[in-house]
Amino acid sequence: MINKTKSVLVTGGAGFIGSNLPKKLVELHYNVIIIDNLSRYFKSKKIIKL
């Protein structure tokens, strides 16, 4: 059987919409991937490069 679950990429996951939209998408059985660079929340001096 083929898995027909759709995947969704949500950018800006730390913002208001980006943090609430995934909840609804999961309820609708989507596979959700969230990314955010947090550039509006932290000064670049505090971000540690990996």
Secondary structure, DSSP 8 states (H G I E B T S, - for coil): ------EEEEE-TTSHHHHHHHHHHHHTT-EEEEE---TTTS-GGG----
